[in-house]
Amino acid sequence: MKKHAVVILMRTINNDWTDFVLHNDFSNYDVYFMVDENPKQPAENGDIFIEYLYKKNSKENSEEKHTKNTDIQIIQIRDTLCKQNNYYNSSVASNLKEIVAWDKALFYFGHIIVGKYDNIWFLEDDVFLSSPELLLRMDHQHTECDLLCSFHEINNDGKLWGNGVWNHWVNVEGKISLPWSHSLISVCRMSQRLLGRIDEYVNNRPLMFIESLFTTLSLHNNYCIVTPDELSTITYDHHWDENEIINPHKIYHPVKNTSIHSFLRKKNFLLSKK
């Protein structure tokens, strides 16, 4: 089995995530920071900028600074390159700009470095992950699954409005055939073949809202979708108070104040020992 990857999606470099991955055991993964800000290098040097935050084989690294054995790469991609390849509009339904870190991540892992990994975890940076062991446990339990996500709701009849109806079906209509489905994908794991289906989708059109794209393509291709209990605390509009984050075996979203993540991890560690 190929090594898996963990991709943290962020607008700018997040120091709290940097500290977390540098001092925890992600040795079963390659770790990437997909940064939305424009690349640092001059335009003539290319459209994809890659630098190592940590490289496991480098003599410059010391065990005192780093307690795991994996590469950590920072990836920045020019907006124009994504636009030229139809990797845009993934998140405009959430009132975000045309090209964000999600567009760049899907482009890079589904179009540029195809086949390097069997499965890839994607986490937005306002996700609270207490330990990489949670990801590893789900990987062991669901080795052959194409999509791990928080839930999976199916729309068979194309109903757009009504009581209890997801208010973003209007952003799906006309972009893909029925049945449709959706989930929250702030944390999700995708297989390489699902990323391949996404790359096929953008062959002659841009991305559609990814909260529906991932599950709908999986549904249409009879791919395995699993909703692990660890992801049941992924929400859209519930802003978790630190006193609510009491289960060390769950991943929480949103926890936008990343400066308290370290404190919460210590608390979760103590709770896990009870």
Summary of the structure (lengths in Angstrom):
residues: 274
radius of gyration: 18.5
end to end distance: 34.7
largest distance: 60.4
contacts: 842
relative contact order: 0.15
helix: 31%
strand: 19%
